[in-house]
Each structure stands twice: as C-alpha cells, then as structure tokens.
Amino acid sequence: MSSSLMPTLEFAVMLRISEIHRAGYIGDRLLKEAINTAELIAHEGDTLLYGGEPGKAGEIFNKLAIAIAVLSFQPGGFCGLGMKFISEFAP
C-alpha cells in the first residue's frame, strides 16, 4: 500500500467537499454514487490498496472521495480511516 494514499485521499475529499459547497446541495446522482460506493469497496477495495488493472484503483479512489465528502454533510460528519470531516451548508 502506498504511504501517500491517506494524505492524497484527505486532499481529494476536501476538493469534493468544496465542489459540493459551490453547488449548494448534494444532487441525486452524487447521492446514488456515494451509496453504491459501499458495495464497490466491499467487492473491489483491495484494488485500491494493492493495485489491479490500469485505471481501476483511480476510479475506486475517486468514488471513495466522493462518498466520504457526501457523508461529511450528514449529522456527525464522517469519522473513519483515521480522518474526520464535518461539513454543512451555510444558512
């Protein structure tokens, strides 16, 4: 596993949170993608850690970053993988 995975994931999540803030809401497509990521990680998560076919780890990485960003807007935010993100929309 790459030692740069977690800092890179943390940065990617912050970028996704920023995109969601700019949009002002979490769209249906984004929400569906976040929900489907759980099954993807369950079945193909080791690709993210150990590699696999070209491009697959990047695809999983990006979907995981989106899912964590979406979860950060839920009450209590996201706490896991050694990270904690709490986001909210400005009133």
N, C-alpha and C positions, 0 to 999 in steps of 0.2 A: 504494500500500500504506500502511496506517495505521502511524504510528510507534509506536502503543501496542499493536500486535499482539503483539510478543515479550514485553514485560513482563506483558501480560494472559495470554498462553499459559503463561508461567512460573508465575504465580499459580494458574491453573486446574489445572496439573499438580500443584502442591503440594497443592491441595484433593483431587484424585483419589488421590494417594498417601496422604493422611490417611484417606480413606474406606476404602482397601484395608487399611491398618493396623488400623482399627477392626473390619473384618470378620475379619481374621486369616488371610485366604487370598485367592487370586485364583480366582474362580469360573469355570466353563466358559463362561458367557455373556460374561463380561468378556474372557476369553482369545480367544474367537471374534471378538468385536467388534474387539479390537486387531489380530488377524491380518487381518481384512477391511479395515481402515483403509488398509493399504498400497495396495491396488488402488483404493480410493476416492481417495486422494491422487494416485495416478498419473493417474487419469482426470478428476478434478474439482478438483485442488489449486489451479488458478488462480482458482477461485471464492472461495477463502479470501483470496487476495491482492487480487483486483480486483473482487470483488462478483459478483452474479448475481441469480437470483430470490430474493425475500424469504424469509429463514429458512434458506436453503441454506448460506450461509457459517457461520452459527452452528452448524448441525448438523455440518458438517465440522470446525469448530474444537473442538467438544466431543468428537468421536470421536478427533481427534488428541491431545487432552489425555489421554484415557483410554489410548490406545496408548502414549504416552510414559511414563505412570505405570506401566503394566504392564511395559514394557521396563526401567524403573529397578530392578525386582526381579531382573532377570537378572544373572548373573555379569558384573561390569564395569559394570553400570548402563547408562544411556543417555547418549551424548555426541553432540550434533548441534544444528544450528540455533543455535549459539552458547551452548548450555546443557549442563549436565551434572547428572544426577540419579543417585544411587546409594542404593538403599533395600534394607532387609532386614527380615525379621520377627524380633521379639525371641524369644530362645530360651525 
